[in-house]
Amino acid sequence: MNAIFRRYLSVTKPGIIMGNLISVAGGFLLAARGDVDWPFMVATLAGLSLVVASGCAVNNCIDSDIDTKMQRTRARVTVTGEMSLKAAFWHGVVLGVAGFALLAFYTNLTAVLFAALGYVVYVGVYSLYMKRNSVYGTLVGSLSGAVPPVVGYCAVTGEFDTAAAILLVMFSIWQMPHSYAIAIFRFKDYEAANIPVLPVAEGIAKAKQHIVLYIAVYAMVTLLLPISGYTGVGFLAVAFSTSLWWLIMALRGYRRDINIEGWARQVFGFSIINITALSIAMAVDYHSHVLSLF
């Protein structure tokens, strides 16, 4: 029984679910502004988590052929044969139905539509086509990765306003250097699987340039939340300090004596620290009365 549970759990990529939970909670608490309906929040988190788990399970089915060529994915249960593709697919379908049903029952149309948008982009557009065929796959996939905090926010507000737009852009841009850093230190895996991510398709030098550029733009976008009056000085301090440090770290990639793989791992690792810190900061340093400049 434990072995079966582990198989069904592993195919949902628990690490990705946990990462998304933090951003969903951040968006939800930012919108709630201290007036938190905890059962409602739990329902939102559970619903979105099931949707993400569903997308990951179906993605494992789609990627089973290229997963055999990549060192880091060869141990997946859909590759080793511990779990059939049919079982993984229907597991994903059940999780998806349950997740969307929870969101539809407890939240609102705006939140459900954004969850559906993220799902369709990740499973349909990104996994089925863009990842395998275009250097812009990462850019398209970044949209699905940015949906969770927007779902959390819109679950409370019921509308896509300025703050929701900032969250969507902010989390989309964050995905880019995060993903390119992975592609650099996993370069051989992506090359072996013939996946046209930027470092493989156009070189590590260009990927380094894009990492620095995206982090710089991301740093400016994060400032829009306090500028628009949605968060306070505390968030501003966290956003400025962590984003500046991330940018400095990225610029170190131009040192002649740098170990590129080690550098990319550092950029990737700090990207997680950065987005986690910002998700927590916007959850606790909200403004009760928004004075938007837009």
MARDREN-989432 format. One record per atom (N, C-alpha, C): x, z, y; residue in one letter. Coordinates in steps of 0.05 Angstrom, whole numbers, plus 32768, in hexadecimal, padded with zeros to 4 digits. Example, Ala and Ser with C-alpha at 12.3 -4.5 7.8 and 13.67 -1.06 7.14 Angstrom:
// MARDREN-989432
8108809C7F8EA;80F6809C7FA6A;8108809C7FBEA;8101808E7FD3S;8111808F7FEBS;8102809D8001S;
This chain:
// MARDREN-989432
801180007FE8M;800080008000M;801180008019M;802680108019N;803880118031N;80467FF78035N;804E7FE9801FA;805B7FCF8021A;80487FBB802DA;802F7FBC8025I;801B7FA9802FI;80167FAE804DI;80147FC78054F;80107FCF8070F;80277FC58081F;803F7FC98077R;80577FC08086R;80577FA2808BR;804F7F938076R;804E7F768079R;803A7F6D808ER;80237F79808DY;800E7F7280A0Y;80157F7B80BCY;80247F9180BEL;802C7F9A80D9L;80437F8980E4L;80577F8380D3S;806E7F7480DDS;80687F5980E7S;80547F4C80DCV;804D7F3180E4V;80407F308100V;80387F48810AT;802C7F498124T;80417F4F813AT;805A7F538132K;80707F588145K;806A7F718157K;806C7F88814AP;80657FA18159P;80757FA68173P;808E7F9D8173G;809E7FA0818BG;80927F9281A3G;80887F79819EI;807B7F6A81B4I;80617F7781BDI;80527F8281AAI;80397F9081B0I;803F7FA881C2I;80547FB881BBM;805A7FD081CBM;80637FC881E7M;80737FB381EAG;807B7FAA8204G;80637FA28215G;80507F948209N;80387F8C8218N;80267FA3821FN;80267FB8820EL;80157FCF8213L;801D7FDC822EL;80377FDD8233I;80417FEA824BI;80387FDA8264I;803A7FBF8262S;80327FAF8279S;80137FAF827DS;80047FB08267V;7FE77FB2826AV;7FDF7FCC8277V;7FEB7FE2826EA;7FE67FFC827AA;7FED7FFC8297A;80047FF0829EG;800D7FEF82BAG;7FF87FE182CBG;7FEF7FCA82C2G;7FDB7FBB82D1G;7FC07FCA82D4G;7FB87FD782BEF;7F9F7FE682BDF;7FA07FFD82D1F;7FB6800D82D0L;7FB9802482E1L;7FBC801D82FEL;7FC980068304L;7FCC7FFD831FL;7FB07FF7832BL;7F9F7FEB831BA;7F847FE48324A;7F737FFD8326A;7F7680108314A;7F6580288313A;7F6B803A832AA;7F83803B8335R;7F8B804B834CR;7F838068834AR;7F8A80738332G;7F858090832EG;7F6A80978322G;7F5780848323D;7F3D80898317D;7F3B807C82FBD;7F48808A82E8V;7F4C807E82CEV;7F36808682BAV;7F29807282AFD;7F1680768299D;7F268072827FD;7F2E80898274W;7F418088825DW;7F3680798244W;7F1D807E823CP;7F12806F8225P;7F128051822AP;7F0B804A8243F;7F0B802D824BF;7F278022824AF;7F3B80318253M;7F5780288252M;7F6080258235M;7F5980388224V;7F6180368208V;7F55801D81FBV;7F3C80178201A;7F2E800081F6A;7F3C7FE68200A;7F437FE68219T;7F517FCE8224T;7F6C7FCA8217T;7F7B7FE08214L;7F967FDE8207L;7F937FD681EAL;7F807FE181DCA;7F7B7FDA81C0A;7F737FBD81BDA;7F617FB481CEG;7F577F9881CCG;7F6D7F8481D1G;7F7D7F8981E7L;7F927F7681EDL;7FA87F7781D8L;7FAE7F8F81CES;7FC27F9181B9S;7FBB7F8181A0S;7FA17F828199L;7F987F738182L;7F9A7F558187L;7F957F4C819FV;7F977F3081A6V;7FB47F2781A5V;7FC67F3881AFV;7FE37F3281AEV;7FEC7F318191V;7FE47F448181A;7FEB7F458165A;7FE17F2C8156A;7FCA7F23815DS;7FBF7F0B8151S;7FD07EF28158S;7FD77EF08172G;7FE87EDA817AG;80037EDA816CG;800E7EF18169C;80287EF4815BC;80267EEC813EC;80117EF48131A;800D7EEE8114A;800A7ED08110A;7FFA7EC38121V;7FF67EA6811FV;80107E978126V;801E7EA2813AN;80387E968142N;804C7E97812BN;804B7EAC811BN;805D7EAE8103N;80577E9780F0N;803D7E9080EDC;80357E7A80DBC;80407E6080E6C;803C7E5C8100I;80447E43810CI;80637E3F810BI;80717E55810FD;808E7E548111D;809D7E5880F6D;808E7E5980E0S;809A7E5F80C6S;80B17E4C80BFS;80AE7E3380C6D;80C27E1F80BFD;80DC7E2380CFD;80DA7E2880E9I;80F27E2C80F9I;80FD7E4880F6I;80ED7E5B80EDD;80F77E7680E8D;810B7E7780D2D;81097E6480BFT;811C7E6380A9T;81387E5C80B2T;81397E4F80C9K;81537E4580D3K;81617E5980E6K;81537E6E80EEM;815D7E818101M;81647E9B80F4M;817D7EA580F9Q;81867EBD80EDQ;81747ED580F2Q;816B7ED8810BR;815B7EF08112R;813E7EEF8107R;81357ED880FDT;81197ED680F3T;81177ED080D6T;812E7ECE80C8R;812D7EC880ACR;81217EDD809AR;81207EF680A5A;81157F0C8095A;80F77F108099A;80EB7F0080AAR;80CE7F0380AER;80BF7EFE8094R;80A97F0D8091V;809B7F0C8077V;808F7EF18072V;808A7EE18087T;807F7EC68083T;80957EB2807BT;80AE7EBB807DV;80C47EAA8075V;80CD7EB28059V;80CF7ECC8054T;80D87ED68039T;80C47ED18023T;80AB7ECC802BG;80957EC88017G;80877EE28010G;808E7EF8801DE;80807F128018E;80637F108021E;805E7EFF8034M;80427EFB803EM;803D7EDD8040M;80277ED38035S;80217EB78037S;80197EAF8053S;801D7E96805AL;80147E8D8074L;7FF67E8F8077L;7FE77E8B8061K;7FCA7E8D8062K;7FC27EA98069K;7FCF7EBD805CA;7FC87ED98061A;7FCF7EE1807EA;7FE67ED88087A;7FEE7EDE80A3A;7FDB7ED180B7A;7FD37EB980B1F;7FC07EAB80C3F;7FA67EBA80C5F;7F9A7EC080AFW;7F807ECD80AFW;7F817EEA80BAW;7F987EF680B5H;7F9D7F1180C2H;7F9C7F0E80E0H;7FA97EF880EAG;7FA97EF38107G;7F8D7EEE8111G;7F7D7EDE8102V;7F627ED8810AV;7F517EF1810DV;7F537F0280F9V;7F437F1B80F9V;7F4B7F2D8111V;7F657F2F8115L;7F6F7F3F812CL;7F657F348146L;7F667F198148G;7F5D7F0C8161G;7F407F108166G;7F2F7F0D8152V;7F127F118155V;7F0C7F2E815DV;7F1A7F418151A;7F167F5D8157A;7F1F7F638174A;7F367F58817CG;7F417F5C8197G;7F2F7F5181ACG;7F277F3881A9F;7F157F2C81BDF;7EFA7F3981BEF;7EF07F4281A7A;7ED67F5081A6A;7ED87F6A81B6A;7EEE7F7981B3L;7EF27F9281C2L;7EF37F8C81E0L;7F037F7881E8L;7F057F728204L;7EEA7F688210L;7EDC7F588200A;7EC27F4E820AA;7EAE7F64820DA;7EAF7F7881FBF;7E9B7F8E81FCF;7EA17FA28212F;7EBB7FA88215Y;7EC27FBE8228Y;7ECB7FB58243Y;7ED67F9D8246T;7EE17F958260T;7ECE7F81826ET;7ED87F6B8277N;7EC87F588286N;7ED17F3B8281N;7EC37F28828CL;7EC87F0C8286L;7EE47F048290L;7EEC7F0E82A8T;7F067F0782B3T;7F1D7F0F82A0T;7F1C7F288297A;7F307F328285A;7F317F23826BA;7F197F1D8260V;7F187F0E8247V;7F237EF2824AV;7F1C7EE58260L;7F267EC98265L;7F447EC88268L;7F507EDC8275F;7F6D7EDD8277F;7F7A7EE2825CF;7F6E7EF3824CA;7F787EF88231A;7F777EDF8220A;7F617ED08223A;7F5E7EB68215A;7F727EA2821FA;7F777EA18239L;7F8B7E8F8244L;7FA67E958238L;7FAE7EAE8238G;7FC87EB5822DG;7FCA7EAD8210G;7FB57EB18201Y;7FB57EAB81E4Y;7FB87E8D81DFY;7FA87E7E81EEV;7FA87E6181EAV;7FC47E5581F2V;7FCF7E5F8208V;7FE97E558211V;7FFF7E5C81FCV;7FFE7E7581F2Y;80137E7E81E0Y;80117E7081C4Y;7FF97E7181B9V;7FF67E66819EV;7FF37E47819EV;7FE37E3D81B1G;7FDE7E2081B1G;7FF37E1081BFG;7FF77E1581D9V;80097E0481E9V;80267E0A81E3V;802E7E2381E3Y;804A7E2A81E0Y;80537E2881C2Y;80477E3681B0S;80507E378195S;804D7E1C8186S;80377E0F818AL;80327DF6817CL;80427DDE8187L;80477DDF81A1Y;80547DC781ACY;806C7DCC81BEY;80697DDA81D4M;807D7DDC81E8M;80977DE981DEM;80967DFD81CEK;80AE7E0B81C4K;80C07DF881B5K;80B47DE581A6R;80C47DD38195R;80CC7DB981A4R;80BE7DB281B9N;80C17D9881C5N;80CB7D9681E2N;80CB7DAC81F0S;80D27DAB820CS;80E37DC28216S;80F57DBB8228V;81067DD08234V;80F57DE28247V;80DD7DD8824DY;80CA7DE8825EY;80B97DFB824DY;80BE7DFC8234G;80AE7E0E8222G;80AF7E2B822BG;80C67E348234T;80C97E50823DT;80B77E558256T;80B67E418268L;80A67E448280L;80897E468279L;80807E358267V;80637E36825EV;805D7E508250V;80707E58823EG;806C7E71822FG;806B7E898241G;80797E888258S;807A7E9F826AS;805F7EA68275S;804D7E928276L;80327E988280L;80237EAA826DL;80267EA58253S;80187EB78240S;80247ED38241S;803E7ED58245G;804A7EEF8246G;80437EFF825EG;80387EF18273A;80317EFF828CA;80147F07828CA;80057EFF8278V;7FE87F058278V;7FE17F228274V;7FEE7F318262P;7FE67F4D825DP;7FE17F5F8275P;7FF47F618288P;7FEE7F72829FP;7FD77F6982B0P;7FD27F4E82B0V;7FBC7F4382BFV;7FA17F4B82B1V;7FA17F4A8297V;7F8A7F538287V;7F847F71828DV;7F997F81828DG;7F957F9D8293G;7F8A7FA282AFG;7F947F9382C2Y;7F8B7F9582DEY;7F6E7F8C82E1Y;7F697F7482D6C;7F4E7F6882D9C;7F397F7782C9C;7F417F8582B4A;7F2E7F9582A5A;7F217FAA82B7A;7F307FB482CAV;7F277FC982DDV;7F187FBC82F4V;7F247FA78300T;7F197F9C8319T;7F037F878314T;7F057F7982FEG;7EF27F6482F8G;7EF67F4B8308G;7F0C7F498316E;7F127F328326E;7F307F2C8328E;7F367F13832CF;7F527F0A832FF;7F597F0A834DF;7F647F1F8357D;7F6A7F218373D;7F887F1D8378D;7F917F258391T;7FAD7F218398T;7FC07F308386T;7FBA7F49837FA;7FCB7F59836EA;7FCE7F4C8352A;7FB77F428348A;7FB87F35832DA;7FC97F1C832EA;7FC77F0D8344A;7FD87EF58347A;7FF57EFC8348A;7FFC7F128357I;80187F1B8359I;80227F23833DI;80127F31832EL;801A7F3A8313L;801F7F228301L;800E7F0E8303L;80117EF682F2L;802B7EE782F9L;80307EE48312V;80497ED6831AV;80617EE78314V;80607F01831AM;80767F138315M;807F7F1482F8M;806B7F1882E6F;80727F1A82CAF;80797EFF82BEF;806F7EE982C9S;80767ECE82BFS;80947EC982C6S;809C7ECF82DEI;80B77ECA82E7I;80CA7EDC82D7I;80C27EF582D2W;80D37F0882C3W;80DA7EFC82A8W;80C67EEF829BQ;80CA7EE48280Q;80E27ED0827FQ;80E77EC28294M;80FB7EAC8293M;81177EB6828EM;81237EC8829FP;813E7ED1829AP;813F7EE28280P;812A7EF0827AH;81287EFF8261H;812B7EED8249H;811C7ED78249S;811C7EC48233S;81367EB48232S;81407EAC8249Y;81597E9C8249Y;81717EAD823FY;81707EC78245A;81867ED9823CA;81857EDA821DA;816D7EDC8212I;816A7EDC81F5I;81757EC281E9I;816E7EAC81F6A;81777E9281ECA;81957E8E81EDA;81A27E9C8200I;81BF7E9A8201I;81CD7EAA81EBI;81C47EC481E7F;81D27ED381D2F;81C77ECC81B6F;81B17EBD81B5R;81A87EB2819BR;81AB7E94819AR;81BF7E8A81A9F;81C37E6D81ACF;81C47E5E8192F;81D37E68817FK;81D77E5B8165K;81BD7E598156K;81AC7E6D8158D;81927E6D814BD;81807E568156D;817E7E558170Y;816E7E41817DY;81797E258178Y;81937E238177E;81A07E098172E;819A7E008156E;819C7E138143A;81977E0C8127A;817B7E048122A;81687E108130A;814C7E0A812DA;81437DF2813FA;81567DE7814EN;81517DD08160N;813B7DD68174N;813C7DEE817FI;81287DF68194I;81357DF081AFI;81297DE081C0P;81357DD781D9P;81337DEB81F0P;813B7E0481EBV;813C7E178201V;81527E0E8214V;81517E17822DL;81647E0E8242L;81817E10823AL;818B7E278230P;81A87E298229P;81B07E148215P;819F7E0E8202V;81A57DFA81EDV;81A27DDE81F7V;818C7DD88206A;81867DBD820FA;81987DB58227A;819E7DC78239E;81AD7DBF8251E;81C57DD08257E;81CC7DE28245G;81E57DF18248G;81E27E0D8252G;81F57E1E824AI;81F47E3A8253I;81F97E3D8271I;820A7E2B827CA;82107E2D8299A;81F77E2A82A9A;81E67E1782A2K;81CD7E1382B0K;81BA7E2A82ACK;81BA7E358293A;81A97E4C828DA;81B17E64829EA;81CB7E6882A2K;81D47E7E82B3K;81CA7E7B82D0K;81CB7E6282DAQ;81C17E5D82F5Q;81A37E6482F7Q;81947E5C82E3H;81777E6182E3H;81717E7F82E1H;81817E8D82D1I;817D7EAA82CEI;81807EB882E9I;81967EB182F8V;819B7EBD8312V;81847EB68325V;817C7E9C8325L;81677E938338L;814D7EA18332L;81457EA28319Y;812B7EAF8312Y;812B7ECC8319Y;81417EDA8314I;81427EF7831AI;81407EFB8338I;814D7EEA8348A;814B7EEC8365A;812E7EE8836FA;81217ED48364V;81057ECF836CV;80F37EE58362V;80F87EEE834AY;80E97F05833FY;80EB7F1D8350Y;81037F23835AA;81077F3B836BA;80F67F398384A;80F47F21838FM;80E47F1D83A7M;80C67F2083A1M;80BD7F15838BV;80A17F168383V;80987F33837FV;80A97F448372T;80A27F60836ET;809C7F6E8388T;80A87F66839DL;80A47F7383B7L;80897F6D83C3L;807B7F5983B8L;80617F5283C3L;804C7F6883BEL;80507F7783A8L;803C7F8D83A3L;803D7FA283B8L;80547FAD83C0P;80547FC083D6P;804E7FB383F1P;80587F9B83F5I;80527F8D840FI;80347F898413I;80267F8383FDS;80097F7F83FES;7FFA7F9983FES;80077FAF83FBG;7FFA7FC983FDG;7FEF7FD483E2G;7FF67FC783CCY;7FEC7FD083B2Y;7FFC7FE783A7Y;80167FE883ADT;80277FFE83A4T;8036800A83BCT;8044802083B7G;8052802E83CDG;8070802C83CDG;807C803F83DBV;8099803F83DEV;80A7804483C4V;809B805483B3G;80A7805A8399G;80AB80418388G;809680308387F;809880178378F;80AD80058385F;80AC800483A0L;80BF7FF483AFL;80DC7FFB83A8L;80E2801583A7A;80FD801E83A0A;810580168384A;80F2801A8371V;80F880128355V;80FC7FF48353V;80EA7FE5835FA;80EC7FC8835DA;81057FBD836AA;810C7FC78381F;81247FBE838FF;813D7FC58380F;81407FDE8377S;81587FE7836AS;815C7FDA834FS;81487FD9833ET;814B7FCE8323T;814F7FB08324T;81407FA28336S;81437F858338S;815E7F7D8343S;81687F8D8357L;81827F878363L;81987F8B834EL;81957FA0833EW;81A97FA58329W;81A97F8F8314W;81907F86830DW;818D7F7082FAW;819A7F578304W;81977F51831EL;81A37F3A832BL;81C17F3C832BL;81CC7F538331I;81E97F578331I;81F47F538315I;81E57F5D8301M;81ED7F5A82E5M;81ED7F3C82DEM;81DA7F2D82E7A;81D87F1082E1A;81F07F0282EEA;81F77F098306L;820D7EFC8314L;82287F018307L;822A7F1682F8R;82437F1C82E9R;82487F0782D4R;82347EF882CDG;82377EE282B9G;824A7ECD82C3G;82517ECC82DDY;82637EB882E7Y;82807EC182E7Y;82857EDA82DER;82A17EE382DCR;82AF7ED382C6R;82C87ECC82CAR;82D67EBB82B7R;82DB7EC9829CR;82DF7EE4829DD;82E57EF28285D;82CD7EFD8276D;82B57EF4827FI;829D7F008274I;82987EF68257I;828E7F088246N;82857F01822BN;82677EF9822EN;82627EE0822CI;82487ED58231I;82327EE28220I;82377EE58206E;82237EF181F5E;821E7F0E81FCE;82337F1D8202G;822F7F39820AG;82217F3B8224G;82287F298237W;821B7F298251W;81FD7F23824EW;81F67F0F823EA;81DA7F07823AA;81CA7F1E822EA;81D67F2D821BR;81C97F44820FR;81C37F5A8224R;81D67F5D8237Q;81D27F71824CQ;81BC7F68825FQ;81BB7F4F8266V;81A67F448278V;818B7F47826AV;818A7F418250F;81717F448241F;81697F628240F;817C7F738239G;81757F8F8236G;816B7F9C8250G;81787F948266F;816F7FA08280F;81557F948289F;814E7F7C8280S;81357F708287S;811E7F82827DS;81217F8D8266I;810D7F9F825AI;810B7FB9826AI;81227FC48271I;81227FDC8281I;81157FD7829CI;811B7FC082A8N;810F7FB982C2N;80F17FB782C1N;80E67FA882AFI;80C97FA382AFI;80BB7FBC82A6I;80C77FCD8295T;80BB7FE6828DT;80B97FF982A5T;80CF7FFA82B4A;80D0800C82CCA;80BC800382E0A;80B97FE982E4L;80A67FDF82F8L;80897FE382EFL;80847FE182D5S;80697FE682CAS;8061800382CES;8074801582CAI;806E803282CDI;806B803882EBI;807C802C82FCA;807B80318319A;806180288325A;80578010831DM;803E80078329M;80268017831EM;802A80238307A;8014803482FBA;8011804E830AA;802780588315V;802680738322V;802880728340V;8032805C834BD;8036805A8368D;802380468374D;80098049836EY;7FF580378378Y;7FEC80418394Y;7FDE803083A3H;7FD2803883BCH;7FB4803983B9H;7FA8804F83C1S;7F8A805183BES;7F7C803E83D0S;7F87803983E7H;7F7A802683FAH;7F8D800F8400H;7F867FF883F7V;7F987FE183FAV;7F947FD48415V;7FAA7FD08423L;7FAA7FC2843DL;7FBA7FA88438L;7FAC7F95842DS;7FBA7F7C8426S;7FC17F6C843FS;7FD97F60843DL;7FE27F4E8453L;7FD97F32844FL;7FCC7F2C8438F;7FC47F118431F;7FA67F0D8436F;
